[in-house]
Amino acid sequence: MLSCLHSFCQECLHREVERFSVPQETGVEKPQQNSGIKCPTCTKMVSIPAGGVGDLPQDLHLDFETKCSQYQSRISQRSGVACDVCIDSSFGPALGFCCTCIQFLCKMCCAYHKHARHLHHHKIITLGKNVAMKELLAAIKPSEPSCTFHDQNKLRFYCETCNCSICRDCTVVAHKDHKCGELSTTAQSCRKEINSLLASAQEIAPKLTRAIYGNIKVLEKTEESEKTIAQTIKDTFLQLHKALDDRMNQLLGDVHSITLSRTTALGLQRESFEGLKQNVSQYFEFSSQVVQAYTDQELVALKQLPSMELQAAIKQAESVSLLPCRSGELKLILKTNILIREFSKLGYVIDFPPCPAKSKWIRKSHAIKNTPYQLKVEAFDSSGQKYLHGELHVSAKIQSKKFQHKRNFPACPQVIEGKVEDHSDGTYTITLTPLTAGPHNLYITIDGQNIKNIPYDLEVRGAKPNYSTINNGPHQLNTSITSPLCIAIHENGDLFIGGEANCIYVLDQNGVQKSVIGSKGNGPGQFNTPSGLAIKDDALYVADRNNHRVQKLTISGDFIAMFGKFGSAQGEFNCPCALVVDNNDRLIVADSGNCRIQVMNLDGTYLSSICGNKFLFQSIDGLAGLDPEGNILVIDSSRVVAISLNGTITKECACSQYGKPLAGATDYQGYTLILAEASCALVVFDPSGNVSCTSQLYRGSPKGIALNPNDGNVYIVAGTQNVGGVVATVYYQNPQVVVSGVLKYYV
């Protein structure tokens, strides 16, 4: 069997190989035996093994079917089946079939089989009208073949190293170090693989059918489009031809009009010249006669009249321009070069793909809120060549993912359209100005069709913060929020504050309390010192410290699940104090009592852990978020370290001179903001781990910090001892903005 799955007998393949190896008249030989031949059926070039035709796979089933067909043909002959043993047919046609010898036997040979000592055990089927064809076919069907090297052993094993069937003895002799298995197991595996491929082929076949149908439809549409465009081109150029004819007639009319005007003017001028000439000639002849023929008395008697008239005629002739009043040449100005050049731009026929899959946009890393964001789009035709003409209809828009399916968020434009500049060379510049931070969908269309892989993900970040401008204002506000420890901010601007009150306060972005989630206890939705909060979409994750577990709730407070219990095994906790969700939807929990970091799926399934001993960390007191590379910022005693998921420390921020770090957060640039307890300061470290700036907080004990994902502003919860217990101290920079229980810094 060839690789194209067409089968031939070896003799035919040998002839085909020889035919392909015969030198041509040009002296250049055709491909050699191991180079390949052309399949006689499908004309596809197929390779031949180096060992020749004999090394090709054998289609044993086809061989069996061929033999069946041959035997069936012989049995159906009217003249009967000839004996396979006798030299001639002197003993008559075959009356039986030996299932052991696989031969047709005449009456004499059948009798010999029955009486011969070495043949009497053979099974003979009597041929007749009611011959059992099933027995005959079963007899000629190949049984288990025997090993070439061990005649008594059947080939019941398969060597995957050599890709051949072997017997039991071969597995311990020639193939003892090879990967071998039972032939039936290998066949079952092959059958399973083929069935899987058949299932895939069955799925692909309807798709190909639809693709063929779609191709035919496109072909029909192309033919219709050709007729329509051809007719449009003809009609357009007929209009142009008519316009050219009209212009030609107009120009010819202009020529005739100018010529007529000139003829009239020149005729009048000629008549004037002839009148002057006649006057001068008349006075000239009379004056000449007077001078020559008149006597003195006669001349004086005229009282100088001839002189006066002649002088007047000469003066009149001299006062008139004697040049033609018009030029004899008409000048024609035809801007044919401009016209021909414009004709080349008159129109284009574009072989544009059904979907501009080859169009692309040149990405930037991210966009900035309220800042123009530009991207470049290049268009290509169906052959992959850049489309060098303009006038394609390109459009782009962005839509914030967080406002895409939700209606309860602050007012925000659902879709922001981009401005498109056509460079007339297949390149388009699009400018968009996002109004909100966070993930966005970017849509780009060309002639109303989306380009490939639409929509694209576009991350819009808040304005680049300037933490050096952070300072504490003179304003302070006490609220009823008791002992805040942690804060998280939802993408809609709501603030979630947890602490020693064993509940979670929900405030809107103006500081107005909206609700309270949970109460003290160990049941679902109850807390015992919630020390860490994380929000992913509309799910709230709570590090329930003294209950040694993590709870998952909706942002409205409905319980979803809880996972973990007290212990040190995988998925168990000892006072979890902080948590964060990374970009791959993994929940990272600071398991402080076990001095380790646990990584889980959002459903609580354990994935991995970091450390688990005190050789890497002195203690784990919290998390300061994730840096842009996905490293975890761990608060470790008097320092903050960035550690990868495989346990490698990539950065260290020393905090000893500012006091013990309590909480932290990291922005999209990699700046880490740490709250220091002893100095009551906010310390900002740059992406390299060096101190960028510090800000002294006004008063109170800072406990938790979070960055608003929409505007990048810094929110800090702080507590102070006061009459009636510990309440939250509020700091704010802008006197017109009051956020209860939260220190808000504008950056």
Backbone hydrogen bonds, N-H to C=O, Kabsch-Sander energy under -0.5 kcal/mol:
donor,donor_aa,acceptor,acceptor_aa,energy
2,L,6,H,-2.4
5,L,2,L,-2.2
13,L,9,C,-2.0
14,H,10,Q,-2.8
15,R,11,E,-2.1
16,E,12,C,-2.1
17,V,13,L,-2.5
18,E,14,H,-2.5
19,R,15,R,-2.5
20,F,16,E,-1.8
21,S,17,V,-1.0
22,V,18,E,-0.6
22,V,19,R,-0.7
24,Q,28,V,-1.2
27,G,24,Q,-1.5
29,E,27,G,-0.6
35,S,32,Q,-1.8
36,G,32,Q,-1.3
37,I,46,V,-2.6
39,C,37,I,-0.6
39,C,44,K,-2.7
43,T,39,C,-2.1
46,V,37,I,-3.3
52,G,49,P,-1.7
55,D,52,G,-1.5
56,L,53,V,-1.8
60,L,58,Q,-1.3
63,D,59,D,-1.9
64,F,60,L,-2.3
65,E,61,H,-2.5
66,T,62,L,-2.4
67,K,63,D,-2.1
68,C,64,F,-2.6
69,S,65,E,-2.2
70,Q,66,T,-2.4
71,Y,67,K,-3.1
72,Q,68,C,-2.8
73,S,69,S,-2.1
74,R,70,Q,-2.1
75,I,71,Y,-2.5
76,S,72,Q,-1.8
77,Q,74,R,-1.1
80,G,77,Q,-0.9
84,D,104,F,-2.6
92,G,89,S,-1.6
94,A,81,V,-4.4
95,L,105,L,-2.4
96,G,105,L,-2.1
97,F,125,I,-2.2
98,C,103,Q,-2.7
99,C,97,F,-0.7
99,C,123,K,-3.1
100,T,123,K,-0.5
102,I,98,C,-1.6
103,Q,98,C,-1.1
105,L,96,G,-2.8
107,K,91,F,-0.6
107,K,93,P,-0.5
110,C,106,C,-2.4
111,A,107,K,-1.9
112,Y,108,M,-2.2
113,H,109,C,-2.2
114,K,110,C,-1.5
115,H,111,A,-1.4
116,A,112,Y,-2.4
119,L,116,A,-1.0
120,H,116,A,-1.7
122,H,119,L,-2.0
124,I,122,H,-0.5
125,I,97,F,-3.0
127,L,95,L,-3.1
131,V,128,G,-1.4
133,M,131,V,-1.3
136,L,132,A,-1.9
137,L,133,M,-3.1
138,A,134,K,-2.4
139,A,135,E,-1.7
140,I,136,L,-1.7
141,K,137,L,-1.3
147,C,150,H,-0.8
147,C,153,N,-2.7
153,N,150,H,-1.9
155,L,145,P,-2.4
156,R,154,K,-1.6
157,F,166,I,-2.4
158,Y,181,G,-3.1
159,C,164,C,-2.8
160,E,158,Y,-0.7
160,E,179,K,-2.7
161,T,179,K,-0.7
163,N,159,C,-1.5
164,C,159,C,-1.4
166,I,157,F,-2.7
171,T,167,C,-1.1
171,T,168,R,-0.5
172,V,168,R,-0.5
172,V,169,D,-1.1
173,V,169,D,-0.6
173,V,170,C,-0.6
175,H,170,C,-2.6
176,K,173,V,-0.9
178,H,175,H,-1.3
180,C,178,H,-0.9
181,G,158,Y,-1.9
183,L,156,R,-2.4
186,T,182,E,-2.3
187,A,183,L,-2.8
188,Q,184,S,-2.6
189,S,185,T,-2.5
190,C,186,T,-2.6
191,R,187,A,-3.0
192,K,188,Q,-2.6
193,E,189,S,-2.5
194,I,190,C,-2.8
195,N,191,R,-2.7
196,S,192,K,-2.3
197,L,193,E,-2.4
198,L,194,I,-2.9
199,A,195,N,-2.4
200,S,196,S,-2.2
201,A,197,L,-2.9
202,Q,198,L,-2.7
203,E,199,A,-1.6
204,I,200,S,-2.3
205,A,201,A,-2.9
207,K,203,E,-0.9
208,L,204,I,-2.9
209,T,205,A,-2.6
210,R,206,P,-2.8
211,A,207,K,-2.6
212,I,208,L,-3.1
213,Y,209,T,-2.8
214,G,210,R,-3.1
215,N,211,A,-2.9
216,I,212,I,-2.8
217,K,213,Y,-2.6
218,V,214,G,-2.7
219,L,215,N,-2.6
220,E,216,I,-3.0
221,K,217,K,-2.9
222,T,218,V,-2.8
223,E,219,L,-2.6
224,E,220,E,-2.7
225,S,221,K,-3.0
226,E,222,T,-2.6
227,K,223,E,-2.2
228,T,224,E,-2.8
229,I,225,S,-3.3
230,A,226,E,-3.0
231,Q,227,K,-2.5
232,T,228,T,-2.4
233,I,229,I,-3.1
234,K,230,A,-2.5
235,D,231,Q,-3.0
236,T,232,T,-2.9
237,F,233,I,-2.7
238,L,234,K,-2.3
239,Q,235,D,-2.2
240,L,236,T,-2.4
241,H,237,F,-2.8
242,K,238,L,-2.7
243,A,239,Q,-2.8
244,L,240,L,-2.8
245,D,241,H,-2.8
246,D,242,K,-2.9
247,R,243,A,-2.3
248,M,244,L,-2.7
249,N,245,D,-2.8
250,Q,246,D,-2.3
251,L,247,R,-2.7
252,L,248,M,-2.8
253,G,249,N,-2.4
254,D,250,Q,-2.3
255,V,251,L,-2.4
256,H,252,L,-2.4
257,S,253,G,-2.8
258,I,254,D,-2.7
259,T,255,V,-2.5
260,L,256,H,-2.6
261,S,257,S,-2.3
262,R,258,I,-2.4
263,T,259,T,-2.7
264,T,260,L,-2.3
265,A,261,S,-2.2
266,L,262,R,-3.0
267,G,263,T,-2.1
268,L,264,T,-2.3
269,Q,265,A,-2.2
270,R,266,L,-2.3
271,E,267,G,-2.3
272,S,268,L,-2.0
273,F,269,Q,-2.6
274,E,270,R,-2.4
275,G,271,E,-2.1
276,L,272,S,-2.3
277,K,273,F,-2.4
278,Q,274,E,-2.3
279,N,275,G,-2.2
280,V,276,L,-2.7
281,S,277,K,-2.6
282,Q,278,Q,-2.5
283,Y,279,N,-2.6
284,F,280,V,-2.2
285,E,281,S,-2.5
286,F,282,Q,-2.2
287,S,283,Y,-2.4
288,S,284,F,-2.2
289,Q,285,E,-2.0
290,V,286,F,-2.4
291,V,287,S,-2.3
292,Q,288,S,-1.9
293,A,289,Q,-3.3
294,Y,289,Q,-0.7
294,Y,290,V,-1.2
299,L,295,T,-2.7
300,V,296,D,-2.5
301,A,297,Q,-1.5
302,L,298,E,-0.8
302,L,299,L,-0.7
303,K,300,V,-1.9
304,Q,299,L,-0.5
305,L,302,L,-1.4
308,M,304,Q,-2.0
309,E,305,L,-2.4
310,L,306,P,-2.6
311,Q,307,S,-2.4
312,A,308,M,-2.4
313,A,309,E,-2.5
314,I,310,L,-2.4
315,K,311,Q,-2.6
316,Q,312,A,-2.4
317,A,313,A,-2.0
318,E,314,I,-2.4
319,S,315,K,-1.5
320,V,316,Q,-0.5
320,V,317,A,-0.7
334,L,332,L,-0.6
336,T,334,L,-1.9
339,L,335,K,-2.1
340,I,336,T,-3.3
341,R,337,N,-2.5
342,E,338,I,-2.6
343,F,339,L,-2.2
344,S,340,I,-1.6
345,K,341,R,-0.5
345,K,342,E,-0.8
346,L,343,F,-1.6
350,I,348,Y,-0.6
352,F,350,I,-1.4
357,A,355,C,-3.9
359,S,356,P,-1.5
360,K,378,E,-1.8
362,I,376,K,-2.5
363,R,361,W,-0.7
367,A,459,E,-2.7
369,K,461,R,-3.4
370,N,434,P,-3.4
371,T,368,I,-1.8
373,Y,432,L,-3.8
375,L,430,I,-2.1
376,K,362,I,-0.7
377,V,428,Y,-3.0
378,E,360,K,-2.4
379,A,426,G,-2.3
381,D,385,Q,-3.1
382,S,351,D,-2.2
384,G,381,D,-1.9
387,Y,379,A,-2.7
388,L,386,K,-0.8
394,V,392,L,-1.1
395,S,445,T,-2.1
397,K,443,Y,-2.1
398,I,416,I,-2.0
399,Q,441,N,-2.1
401,K,439,P,-2.4
402,K,439,P,-0.6
403,F,400,S,-0.6
404,Q,401,K,-0.9
405,H,401,K,-0.5
416,I,398,I,-2.5
417,E,415,V,-0.6
418,G,396,A,-2.6
419,K,431,T,-2.6
421,E,429,T,-2.7
422,D,420,V,-0.5
423,H,421,E,-0.6
423,H,427,T,-2.2
428,Y,377,V,-2.6
429,T,421,E,-2.2
430,I,375,L,-2.9
430,I,428,Y,-0.5
431,T,419,K,-2.4
432,L,373,Y,-2.7
438,G,460,V,-4.0
440,H,458,L,-2.2
441,N,399,Q,-3.0
442,L,456,Y,-2.6
443,Y,397,K,-3.0
443,Y,441,N,-0.5
445,T,395,S,-2.5
446,I,449,Q,-2.8
447,D,393,H,-3.2
448,G,393,H,-0.6
449,Q,446,I,-1.6
451,I,444,I,-1.9
452,K,356,P,-0.6
454,I,451,I,-1.2
456,Y,442,L,-2.4
458,L,440,H,-2.4
460,V,438,G,-2.4
460,V,458,L,-0.6
461,R,367,A,-3.1
461,R,459,E,-0.6
466,N,747,V,-1.1
469,T,466,N,-1.8
470,I,467,Y,-1.5
477,L,730,V,-0.9
479,T,728,A,-1.2
482,T,480,S,-0.5
483,S,726,V,-0.9
485,L,498,G,-3.3
486,C,498,G,-2.1
488,A,496,F,-2.2
490,H,494,D,-2.5
493,G,490,H,-2.2
495,L,507,L,-3.2
496,F,488,A,-3.0
497,I,495,L,-0.5
497,I,505,Y,-2.6
498,G,486,C,-1.6
499,G,503,C,-0.8
500,E,483,S,-2.1
501,A,482,T,-0.7
502,N,499,G,-1.6
504,I,517,I,-2.5
505,Y,497,I,-3.0
505,Y,503,C,-0.5
506,V,515,S,-2.7
507,L,495,L,-2.6
507,L,505,Y,-0.5
508,D,512,V,-2.6
511,G,508,D,-2.2
514,K,506,V,-3.6
515,S,506,V,-1.5
517,I,504,I,-3.1
519,S,525,G,-0.5
521,G,527,F,-1.7
526,Q,523,G,-2.2
527,F,502,N,-0.5
527,F,519,S,-2.9
531,S,529,T,-0.6
531,S,543,A,-2.2
532,G,543,A,-0.7
534,A,541,Y,-2.0
536,K,539,A,-2.3
539,A,536,K,-2.3
540,L,553,L,-3.8
541,Y,534,A,-3.3
541,Y,539,A,-0.5
542,V,551,Q,-2.6
543,A,532,G,-2.9
544,D,542,V,-1.2
544,D,549,R,-1.7
545,R,529,T,-1.2
545,R,543,A,-1.6
546,N,528,N,-2.1
547,N,544,D,-0.8
548,H,544,D,-0.6
548,H,545,R,-1.4
549,R,544,D,-1.4
550,V,563,F,-2.3
551,Q,542,V,-2.1
552,K,561,A,-3.4
553,L,540,L,-2.8
554,T,558,D,-2.5
555,I,538,D,-1.4
557,G,554,T,-1.9
560,I,552,K,-2.6
561,A,552,K,-1.8
563,F,550,V,-2.3
567,G,573,F,-1.5
572,E,569,A,-2.2
573,F,565,K,-2.9
575,C,545,R,-0.5
577,C,590,A,-2.0
578,A,590,A,-0.7
580,V,588,I,-2.0
582,D,586,R,-2.3
585,D,582,D,-1.4
587,L,600,M,-3.0
588,I,580,V,-3.2
588,I,586,R,-0.6
589,V,587,L,-0.6
589,V,598,Q,-2.9
590,A,578,A,-3.0
591,D,589,V,-1.0
591,D,596,R,-2.1
592,S,575,C,-0.7
592,S,590,A,-1.4
593,G,574,N,-2.8
594,N,591,D,-0.6
595,C,592,S,-1.1
596,R,591,D,-1.7
597,I,610,I,-1.8
598,Q,589,V,-2.4
599,V,608,S,-3.2
600,M,587,L,-2.7
601,N,605,T,-2.4
602,L,585,D,-0.6
604,G,601,N,-2.0
607,L,599,V,-2.7
608,S,599,V,-1.6
610,I,597,I,-2.7
612,G,595,C,-1.3
612,G,610,I,-0.7
617,F,613,N,-0.6
621,D,619,S,-0.6
621,D,635,I,-2.9
622,G,635,I,-0.7
624,A,633,L,-3.1
627,D,631,N,-2.0
630,G,627,D,-2.4
632,I,643,I,-3.1
633,L,625,G,-2.6
634,V,632,I,-0.8
634,V,641,V,-3.2
635,I,622,G,-2.6
636,D,634,V,-0.8
636,D,639,R,-2.6
637,S,635,I,-0.6
639,R,636,D,-1.8
640,V,653,C,-2.3
641,V,634,V,-2.5
642,A,651,K,-2.8
643,I,632,I,-2.5
643,I,641,V,-0.6
644,S,648,T,-2.7
647,G,644,S,-1.9
649,I,647,G,-0.5
650,T,642,A,-3.1
650,T,648,T,-0.5
651,K,642,A,-1.2
653,C,640,V,-3.5
654,A,652,E,-0.6
655,C,638,S,-2.1
658,Y,655,C,-1.8
659,G,655,C,-0.9
659,G,656,S,-0.6
662,L,675,L,-3.2
663,A,675,L,-0.7
664,G,623,L,-0.7
665,A,673,L,-1.9
667,D,671,Y,-2.4
670,G,667,D,-1.3
672,T,685,F,-2.2
673,L,665,A,-3.5
674,I,672,T,-0.5
674,I,683,V,-3.0
675,L,663,A,-2.8
676,A,674,I,-0.6
676,A,681,A,-2.7
677,E,660,K,-2.5
679,S,658,Y,-1.5
680,C,676,A,-0.5
681,A,676,A,-1.0
682,L,695,S,-3.0
683,V,674,I,-2.9
683,V,681,A,-0.6
684,V,693,C,-2.9
685,F,672,T,-3.0
685,F,683,V,-0.5
686,D,690,N,-3.2
689,G,686,D,-2.2
692,S,684,V,-3.7
693,C,684,V,-1.3
695,S,682,L,-2.1
697,L,680,C,-2.2
697,L,695,S,-0.5
701,S,719,G,-3.6
703,K,717,V,-3.1
704,G,717,V,-1.6
706,A,715,Y,-2.4
708,N,713,N,-2.7
712,G,708,N,-2.3
714,V,745,Y,-1.7
715,Y,706,A,-3.0
716,I,743,L,-3.3
717,V,704,G,-2.4
718,A,729,T,-0.5
719,G,701,S,-2.3
720,T,727,V,-1.7
722,N,725,G,-1.2
725,G,722,N,-2.1
727,V,720,T,-1.4
727,V,725,G,-0.5
728,A,481,I,-1.1
729,T,718,A,-1.8
730,V,477,L,-1.5
733,Q,744,K,-0.9
737,V,734,N,-2.2
738,V,736,Q,-0.6
739,V,737,V,-0.5
740,S,738,V,-0.6
742,V,739,V,-1.7
743,L,716,I,-4.7
744,K,731,Y,-2.2
744,K,742,V,-0.7
745,Y,714,V,-3.2
745,Y,743,L,-0.5
